[in-house]
C-alpha cells in the first residue's frame, strides 16, 4: 500500500473520530471532561484515587478507564465509592471517540460534574485522538527521566495541564524538575505544570483547586 493511501486512510479515520468527539462534547456541556495520557506506570490511576477521595463529597464524579485487558483500574476507583466503567481495547494502544461514546452510554452514569477518562498507557497513539474532552492532561513520573517532553513533544504541546508525579522519589533520582518545566514551557508556553506526590500529598490540593476552577469557568461560559 502506498504512503499516500495510508495517509488518506488515517485522515479519514481522524475525521470520523472528530465527528463523534464533537457530538460527545455537545452532550457534556455542563460536565468537565479530562483525558489523562501518560506512559504505563506513571501514576494515572493513583492520582485519580487521590483526586476522587478529595472531591467525591463535593461533586458528582465518574471515571472511564481505558486498558488493553483487566478491570483492575476500574475496581480501584469503585472501591472508593465512585462509579467507574472499564473500556477494554483488546490490544489497541489508545481510545477513540466511538469507543468512549459506546461505553459512556453503557455506563449510564447520569448527570455528572466531572468525568475523567484514563487513556491507555502510551505517550504517542492517544495524542492524536480527540475524545470530546475539555483538555488533555499529560503525566510524567520522576522515575521516567527528564528527557521525555522533548522526546514526545506532541502530547506535551497539546496537554493543557502537565503533571510531574512521584515527587517523593526526587531525593533518590537524578531528575531535574526545572529542566522538565523548561522543556514543557517551550513546547506549550500557556500550559499549566504541577508537581505532585500522592504519598506525601504534595500538589494534590492545587490539582483539585485547578479542577474546581476549570469546572467553574466552563459553566460560566455556558450560562
C-alpha positions as CSV (number, residue, x, y, z in Angstrom):
1,X,0.0,0.0,0.0
2,X,1.4,3.4,-1.0
3,X,2.3,6.0,1.6
4,X,-0.3,8.4,0.1
5,X,-3.0,5.7,0.5
6,X,-2.0,5.2,4.1
7,X,-2.2,8.9,4.9
8,X,-5.6,9.1,3.3
9,X,-7.0,6.3,5.4
10,X,-5.5,7.9,8.5
11,X,-7.0,11.3,7.6
12,X,-10.5,9.8,7.1
13,X,-10.2,7.9,10.4
14,X,-9.3,11.1,12.3
15,X,-12.1,13.0,10.6
16,X,-14.6,10.3,11.6
17,X,-13.3,10.4,15.1
18,X,-13.6,14.2,15.2
19,X,-17.3,14.0,14.3
20,X,-18.0,11.7,17.2
21,X,-15.9,13.8,19.5
22,X,-18.0,16.9,18.6
23,X,-21.1,15.0,19.4
24,X,-19.8,13.9,22.8
25,X,-18.6,17.5,23.6
26,X,-22.1,18.9,22.9
27,X,-23.6,16.3,25.3
28,X,-21.1,17.2,28.0
29,X,-22.0,20.9,28.1
30,X,-22.1,21.1,31.9
31,X,-19.6,18.4,32.7
32,X,-15.9,18.9,32.9
33,X,-14.2,16.1,31.0
34,X,-10.5,15.3,31.2
35,X,-8.4,13.0,29.1
36,X,-5.4,11.6,31.1
37,X,-2.5,10.4,29.0
38,X,0.9,9.0,30.1
39,X,3.1,6.0,29.8
40,X,2.3,2.9,31.8
41,X,3.2,3.2,35.5
42,X,3.3,7.0,35.7
43,X,0.5,7.1,38.3
44,X,-2.7,8.0,36.5
45,X,-4.9,5.7,38.5
46,X,-3.2,6.6,41.8
47,X,-3.7,10.3,41.0
48,X,-7.4,9.6,40.3
49,X,-7.7,7.7,43.6
50,X,-6.3,10.7,45.5
51,X,-8.5,13.1,43.4
52,X,-11.8,11.4,43.8
53,X,-11.2,10.8,47.5
54,X,-10.9,14.5,48.0
55,X,-13.8,15.6,45.6
56,X,-16.4,12.8,45.8
57,X,-18.4,14.6,48.5
58,X,-18.3,17.9,46.6
59,X,-19.0,16.8,43.1
60,X,-20.7,14.0,41.1
61,X,-17.7,12.2,39.6
62,X,-17.2,9.2,37.3
63,X,-14.3,7.5,35.6
64,X,-13.9,5.8,32.2
65,X,-10.9,3.5,32.5
66,X,-9.1,2.5,29.3
67,X,-6.8,-0.5,29.2
68,X,-5.9,-3.4,27.0
69,X,-7.1,-6.0,29.5
70,X,-8.5,-6.5,33.1
71,X,-10.9,-4.4,35.2
72,X,-8.2,-3.7,37.8
73,X,-8.1,0.1,37.5
74,X,-11.9,0.4,37.4
75,X,-12.1,-1.8,40.5
76,X,-9.7,0.5,42.4
77,X,-12.0,3.5,41.7
78,X,-15.2,1.7,42.6
79,X,-13.6,0.7,45.9
80,X,-13.7,4.4,46.8
81,X,-17.5,4.6,46.2
82,X,-17.1,6.4,42.8
83,X,-18.7,4.9,39.6
84,X,-16.2,3.6,37.1
85,X,-16.6,1.8,33.8
86,X,-13.7,-0.2,32.2
87,X,-13.1,0.2,28.5
88,X,-11.1,-2.8,27.2
89,X,-9.4,-2.2,23.8
90,X,-8.3,-5.8,23.2
91,X,-4.9,-4.7,22.0
92,X,-5.4,-1.2,20.7
93,X,-2.9,1.3,22.1
94,X,-5.4,4.2,22.5
95,X,-9.0,5.1,23.0
96,X,-11.1,6.5,20.2
97,X,-14.2,8.7,20.4
98,X,-16.6,6.0,19.2
99,X,-15.4,3.6,21.8
100,X,-15.8,6.2,24.5
101,X,-19.3,7.1,23.3
102,X,-20.4,3.4,23.3
103,X,-19.0,2.7,26.8
104,X,-20.2,6.0,28.2
105,X,-23.8,5.1,27.2
106,X,-23.4,1.6,28.6
107,X,-22.2,3.0,31.9
108,X,-25.2,5.3,32.3
109,X,-23.6,7.5,34.9
110,X,-26.4,10.0,35.0
111,X,-25.7,13.7,35.5
112,X,-22.0,14.4,36.3
113,X,-19.9,17.4,37.3
114,X,-16.6,15.8,36.4
115,X,-15.7,12.9,34.1
116,X,-12.2,11.5,34.0
117,X,-11.1,9.4,31.0
118,X,-8.0,7.5,31.8
119,X,-6.4,6.6,28.4
120,X,-4.4,3.5,27.6
121,X,-0.8,3.9,28.8
122,X,1.1,5.4,25.8
123,X,2.6,8.7,25.1
124,X,2.2,8.5,21.3
125,X,-1.1,7.0,19.9
126,X,-3.6,8.6,22.3
127,X,-2.3,12.1,21.5
128,X,-4.0,12.3,18.0
129,X,-7.5,11.3,19.1
130,X,-10.0,13.8,20.4
131,X,-12.4,12.1,22.9
132,X,-14.6,15.1,23.4
133,X,-12.7,16.2,26.4
134,X,-12.2,19.8,27.6
135,X,-8.5,19.3,27.8
136,X,-5.8,16.7,27.9
137,X,-3.6,16.1,30.9
138,X,-0.1,14.6,30.4
139,X,1.5,12.8,33.3
140,X,5.3,12.2,33.7
141,X,6.7,10.4,36.7
142,X,10.1,11.3,38.1
143,X,11.1,7.7,37.6
144,X,10.8,8.0,33.8
145,X,13.6,10.5,33.3
146,X,13.7,14.2,32.5
147,X,14.1,13.8,28.7
148,X,10.5,12.8,27.9
149,X,8.9,16.1,26.9
150,X,11.3,16.7,24.0
151,X,11.3,13.0,23.0
152,X,7.5,13.0,22.9
153,X,6.7,16.6,22.0
154,X,3.2,16.1,20.6
155,X,1.4,15.2,23.9
156,X,3.3,17.8,25.9
157,X,2.5,20.5,23.4
158,X,-1.2,19.6,23.3
159,X,-1.8,19.0,27.0
160,X,-3.3,22.0,28.8
161,X,-2.0,20.6,32.1
162,X,1.2,18.6,32.7
163,X,1.7,16.8,36.0
164,X,5.0,15.6,37.3
165,X,4.2,12.7,39.5
166,X,6.0,10.8,42.3
167,X,7.8,13.8,43.6
168,X,8.6,11.9,46.8
169,X,11.2,10.0,44.8
170,X,13.2,13.1,43.9
171,X,15.8,12.7,46.7
172,X,16.7,9.3,45.2
173,X,16.7,10.1,41.4
174,X,18.7,12.3,39.0
175,X,15.6,14.1,37.9
176,X,15.9,17.9,37.2
177,X,12.4,19.3,37.7
178,X,13.4,22.8,36.4
179,X,14.8,21.3,33.2
180,X,11.5,19.4,32.7
181,X,9.5,22.6,33.4
182,X,11.6,24.4,30.8
183,X,11.0,21.8,28.2
184,X,7.3,21.7,28.7
185,X,7.1,25.5,28.7
186,X,9.0,25.6,25.5
187,X,6.5,23.2,23.9
188,X,3.4,24.8,25.4
189,X,4.0,28.3,26.9
190,X,0.4,28.6,28.1
191,X,0.2,25.1,29.8
192,X,0.0,24.6,33.5
193,X,2.6,22.4,35.2
194,X,2.1,20.8,38.6
195,X,4.5,18.8,40.8
196,X,2.7,16.1,42.8
197,X,3.1,13.2,45.1
198,X,0.1,11.0,46.2
199,X,2.2,9.6,49.1
200,X,3.1,13.0,50.7
201,X,0.1,14.9,49.3
202,X,2.3,17.5,47.6
203,X,0.5,19.3,44.9
204,X,-2.8,17.4,45.2
205,X,-4.7,20.3,46.7
206,X,-3.5,22.6,43.9
207,X,-4.6,20.0,41.3
208,X,-8.1,19.8,42.9
209,X,-8.3,23.6,43.0
210,X,-7.5,23.6,39.3
211,X,-10.4,21.3,38.6
212,X,-12.7,23.5,40.6
213,X,-11.5,26.5,38.6
214,X,-11.9,24.7,35.3
215,X,-15.4,23.5,36.1
216,X,-16.5,26.9,37.2
217,X,-15.1,28.6,34.1
218,X,-16.8,26.1,31.8
219,X,-20.2,26.6,33.5
220,X,-19.8,30.3,33.5
221,X,-19.2,30.2,29.7
222,X,-22.3,28.0,29.1
223,X,-24.6,30.0,31.3
